[in-house]
Amino acid sequence: MSEKTTPEPQATNHSGAQESAGTQVPGGTTSEAVASDVVLDTAGGQMPPSAVPAATQRHGRDHDRDSSGSVLHQIFTGNAMVSFLSVLLAIVLGGILMAVTNPKVAVTAGYFFAQPGDLLTEVIRPYTALVQGSIFNWAGADLAAQLYPITETLTVATPLICAGLGVALAFRAGLFNIGAQGQIIFGALFGAYVGFAWHLPIGLHLLVVILAGLVGGAVWGGVVGLLKARTGAHEVIVTIMLNYIANFLLLFLLTTPAFQRKGSTNPISPFLDSTALFPELLGPQFRLHAGFLMAIAATAFVWWLLNRSTIGFEFRAVGANPSAARTAGINVARSTILVMAIAGALAGLAGVAQVSGTEKYLSGGVAASIGFDAITVALLGRSTPWGTFFAGLLFGAFRAGGVAMQAQTQTPIDIVLVIQSLIVLFIAAPPLVRAIFGLNPRKKKTTTSGTAGSRTGGVKSGAAA
């Protein structure tokens, strides 16, 4: 009989461990730590490798140690920081454009080395006037004159916030509400008619005007949702066409006896009753009215709707994936109609703020460009309620301060529109902003993944050996 020899498992495994110690890590370097991980993970060769290698576990501990740095990295590369940097970059480029087109800058540049302060003064003078016209006028004769700019900013921002909330809410549900302009017009149309044609007691009259504006905007927005849900019509095309219909319908109605002011040939309505107007918050010397408080309440409502209500959850689910939402039992058609009706109602509040607060009557230019600016406000606010609120304040400051900038420095107010357009450009291209400021969120992630891959690859190589 021939003797059978049985190999010793310990020697073989030990040899394997020794070979793994000399195995090259994919990164190209030999690591004794990888060998020790293999020995610990396999209990010296007595057990098969576990599903989670020790190297990966140690990487997790290293990741925990670096968590504070990761949090800071996320903060500096997050959406809020990108939005802030987009505004900053647009302001800088707008300043360069104003400097290039300002003849006084060219004159002061000729003796820059003799008196550099003159050039710097001319460069920043338009923005100084912008701040004086939108936040605080330190050259004002009294406190009222000094505080007047900030009150104008809040007044102008009120309809922008309300309309921006309507656009942002639709965005969160996956719908592009480009029809805020028409919804503002219908809200103003309904609210103004109730304001000058109905004569109700104080308090009740204003409440009915607000409700009428909500109904007007909701009807015009609900039409879009209904067509989208029942026929599949694209909401962008429908809303754009409804903007034209609302605008020309308003111009026509202002020439009819029901809406045109008696004794006037201009297409304007009668003044609203005093009981239908928002009360003034700081007295008659300021235009700031209680509509701004309504805008704050609308922002809080949209936040609650999206984050604390079942309907808001359905909106966000439909916006994320309509097919998955339908599979989960959500009525996508109903959500589409409802979200567009609520978005239209919010835009209708902007129209009420115009006729019952700022203008106090209805005219063909009641919506101005608020509906289109609201799209920019919603984009800058990342379609979040409070982000939209602060974006509305920023654009209100631009519009209020642009008038003072043009009056004091002869800088065309169109520069403000250029800055707003640049903001939209940078908001729509976050990778461009991150690249300009060197904030690449993938860089750290790629480095970390590469390190983890090296360690895991080393373990696999050692196990294979």
Secondary structure, 3 states (H helix, E strand, C coil): CCCCCCCCHHHHHHHHHHHHHCCECCCCCECHHHHHHHHHHCHHHCCCCCCCCHHHHHHHHHHHHCHHHHHHHHHHHCHHHHHHHHHHHHHHHHHHHHHHHCHHHHHHHCCCCCCHHHHHHHHHHHHHHHHHHHCCCCCCCCHHHHHHHHHHHHHHHHHHHHHHHHHHHHHHCCCCCCCHHHHHHHHHHHHHHHHHHCCCCCCHHHHHHHHHHHHHHHHHHHHHHHHHHHHCCCHHHHHHHHHHHHHHHHHHHCCCCCCCCCCCCCCECCCCCHHHCCCECCCCCCCCECHHHHHHHHHHHHHHHHHHCHHHHHHHHHHHCHHHHHHCCCCHHHHHHHHHHHHHHHHHHHHHHHHHHHCCCCECCCCCCHHHHHHHHHHHCCCCHHHHHHHHHHHHHHHHHHHHHHHHHCCCCHHHHHHHHHHHHHHCCHHHHHHHHCCCHHHHHHHHHHHHHHHHHHHHHHHHC
